[in-house]
Amino acid sequence: MGEIDEAIERADEEAFTRNPPKTLKGRINFLLRQLKTTRAVAEELGVSRRSVERYRTGERKHPPQEIQRRIDAAVRSRWQPQVRRRRRKEAASTGGITVETRARFGYTAPIGTTDDGRFRRLTVHLPPAYAQQLFDAREAGAGDRQLRQIIADGFREIYFQDGGARALGLSDVSLNDIDYIDLDY
């Protein structure tokens, strides 16, 4: 998972109306309800079917830390899908998306101006059209590079060109060397 995917997941988790199950047994039972079989849960977690059964019955209560992280990620990625869809739909139709980042922006500018990329800390609200593009691309399986480019295009239009009021000769903006990125919608 790329940095943009992780930022979207964190933004989704902020919308949860209830917390996911806390106990190992509760998490495994939740995954069993979602995936239907112990085999599917075992494949998702990278453990044996017998291990899943032990976790489910409470026979084994403390899996290794790596397995615990996988269980947590699997539960969180499936938790409250309707809440996630509703928030994304709202962001893509009316709300837009706020991107806070510290990253190196590279760009192509006209001759005689600087095109030297440098680290910038920006918080920019992108319109709903960019949120829709971002979510559609993610659903289609786009890679991190493509998701970064959608955000960079939004920054070019909204921040660097100020909606068409300045820097009209600025063309290719790229988002490189992300120090951190956080999304809110």
C-alpha positions as CSV (number, residue, x, y, z in Angstrom):
1,M,0.0,0.0,0.0
2,G,1.3,3.4,-0.9
3,E,1.4,6.6,1.0
4,I,-1.7,8.0,-0.5
5,D,-3.6,4.8,0.1
6,E,-2.6,4.9,3.7
7,A,-3.7,8.5,4.0
8,I,-7.1,7.6,2.6
9,E,-7.4,4.7,5.0
10,R,-6.6,7.0,8.0
11,A,-9.2,9.5,6.8
12,D,-11.8,6.7,6.5
13,E,-11.0,5.5,10.0
14,E,-11.7,9.0,11.4
15,A,-15.3,8.6,10.2
16,F,-16.0,5.4,12.2
17,T,-19.1,5.7,14.3
18,R,-18.1,2.7,16.4
19,N,-14.8,1.2,17.3
20,P,-13.8,-2.2,15.7
21,P,-13.7,-5.3,18.0
22,K,-10.9,-5.0,20.6
23,T,-10.4,-8.7,21.5
24,L,-8.6,-11.2,19.3
25,K,-11.6,-13.5,19.5
26,G,-14.0,-10.7,18.4
27,R,-11.7,-9.7,15.5
28,I,-11.4,-13.2,14.2
29,N,-15.2,-13.7,14.5
30,F,-15.7,-10.5,12.6
31,L,-13.3,-11.6,9.8
32,L,-15.1,-15.0,9.7
33,R,-18.5,-13.2,9.2
34,Q,-16.9,-11.1,6.4
35,L,-14.9,-13.8,4.6
36,K,-17.2,-16.8,5.4
37,T,-14.6,-19.5,5.9
38,T,-11.6,-20.2,8.1
39,R,-9.6,-21.0,4.9
40,A,-10.3,-17.5,3.5
41,V,-9.3,-15.9,6.9
42,A,-6.2,-18.0,7.1
43,E,-5.1,-17.0,3.6
44,E,-5.8,-13.3,4.3
45,L,-3.7,-13.4,7.5
46,G,-1.0,-15.8,6.2
47,V,-1.5,-18.4,8.9
48,S,-2.9,-21.9,9.1
49,R,-6.6,-22.8,9.3
50,R,-5.9,-24.4,12.7
51,S,-4.4,-21.1,14.0
52,V,-7.5,-19.3,13.0
53,E,-9.6,-21.9,14.9
54,R,-7.4,-21.5,18.0
55,Y,-7.8,-17.7,17.9
56,R,-11.6,-18.1,17.4
57,T,-12.1,-20.4,20.3
58,G,-9.8,-18.5,22.6
59,E,-7.3,-21.4,22.9
60,R,-4.6,-19.1,21.7
61,K,-4.9,-15.5,22.9
62,H,-1.6,-13.9,22.0
63,P,-0.5,-14.2,18.3
64,P,3.0,-12.9,17.2
65,Q,3.1,-9.2,16.7
66,E,3.3,-9.4,12.9
67,I,0.1,-11.6,12.8
68,Q,-1.6,-9.2,15.2
69,R,-0.8,-6.3,12.8
70,R,-2.3,-8.3,9.9
71,I,-5.4,-9.1,11.9
72,D,-5.8,-5.4,12.9
73,A,-5.3,-4.2,9.3
74,A,-7.8,-6.8,7.9
75,V,-10.4,-5.8,10.4
76,R,-9.9,-2.1,9.9
77,S,-10.1,-2.3,6.1
78,R,-13.5,-4.0,6.3
79,W,-15.0,-2.1,9.2
80,Q,-18.1,0.0,8.5
81,P,-18.0,0.0,4.7
82,Q,-21.3,2.0,4.5
83,V,-19.9,4.8,6.6
84,R,-16.8,4.9,4.3
85,R,-18.9,5.0,1.2
86,R,-21.1,7.8,2.5
87,R,-18.1,10.0,3.5
88,R,-16.4,9.4,0.1
89,K,-19.6,10.2,-1.8
90,E,-20.1,13.4,0.2
91,A,-16.5,14.4,-0.5
92,A,-16.8,13.7,-4.2
93,S,-20.1,15.5,-4.6
94,T,-20.1,18.5,-2.4
95,G,-17.3,18.6,0.3
96,G,-14.1,18.2,-1.5
97,I,-10.9,17.0,0.2
98,T,-8.3,18.8,2.3
99,V,-4.7,17.6,1.8
100,E,-2.0,18.5,4.3
101,T,1.5,17.5,3.3
102,R,5.1,18.3,3.5
103,A,6.7,17.2,0.3
104,R,9.1,18.2,-2.4
105,F,7.2,19.6,-5.4
106,G,8.8,19.5,-8.8
107,Y,7.4,21.4,-11.7
108,T,8.0,22.6,-15.2
109,A,7.9,26.4,-15.7
110,P,8.6,28.8,-18.5
111,I,12.2,29.7,-19.4
112,G,13.6,32.5,-17.2
113,T,11.8,31.3,-14.1
114,T,12.9,28.8,-11.5
115,D,11.8,25.2,-11.7
116,D,13.9,24.1,-8.7
117,G,11.8,21.8,-6.6
118,R,11.9,22.3,-2.9
119,F,10.1,21.1,0.2
120,R,6.9,22.9,1.0
121,R,4.4,22.4,3.8
122,L,1.0,22.9,2.4
123,T,-2.6,22.6,3.5
124,V,-4.9,22.9,0.5
125,H,-8.6,22.2,0.1
126,L,-9.2,20.5,-3.3
127,P,-12.7,20.7,-4.9
128,P,-15.0,17.7,-5.2
129,A,-13.8,16.9,-8.7
130,Y,-10.4,16.0,-7.5
131,A,-11.8,13.9,-4.7
132,Q,-13.9,12.0,-7.2
133,Q,-10.9,11.4,-9.5
134,L,-8.8,10.2,-6.5
135,F,-11.5,7.7,-5.3
136,D,-12.3,6.5,-8.8
137,A,-8.6,5.9,-9.6
138,R,-8.1,4.1,-6.3
139,E,-11.1,1.8,-6.9
140,A,-9.7,1.1,-10.4
141,G,-6.5,-0.1,-8.8
142,A,-4.3,2.8,-9.6
143,G,-0.8,2.9,-8.2
144,D,0.6,5.4,-5.8
145,R,2.3,7.3,-8.6
146,Q,-1.1,7.9,-10.3
147,L,-2.7,8.9,-7.0
148,R,0.1,11.4,-6.3
149,Q,-0.3,12.9,-9.8
150,I,-4.0,13.5,-9.2
151,I,-3.2,15.4,-6.0
152,A,-0.3,17.3,-7.7
153,D,-2.7,18.4,-10.5
154,G,-5.1,19.7,-7.9
155,F,-2.3,21.6,-6.1
156,R,-1.2,23.0,-9.5
157,E,-4.6,24.4,-10.2
158,I,-5.7,25.5,-6.7
159,Y,-2.4,26.5,-5.0
160,F,0.2,27.3,-7.6
161,Q,-2.0,28.8,-10.3
162,D,-4.6,30.2,-7.8
163,G,-7.5,29.0,-10.0
164,G,-6.1,30.6,-13.1
165,A,-5.1,34.0,-11.6
166,R,-1.3,33.4,-11.8
167,A,1.5,31.2,-13.0
168,L,-0.4,30.2,-16.1
169,G,2.8,28.9,-17.8
170,L,3.3,26.4,-15.0
171,S,2.7,22.9,-16.4
172,D,3.8,19.6,-15.0
173,V,3.7,19.6,-11.2
174,S,4.8,16.5,-9.4
175,L,4.6,15.4,-5.8
176,N,8.0,13.9,-4.8
177,D,9.7,12.9,-1.5
178,I,6.6,12.9,0.7
179,D,7.7,13.6,4.3
180,Y,4.1,13.2,5.5
181,I,0.6,13.4,4.0
182,D,-2.8,13.6,5.6
183,L,-6.2,13.8,4.0
184,D,-9.5,15.0,5.5
185,Y,-13.0,14.8,4.0
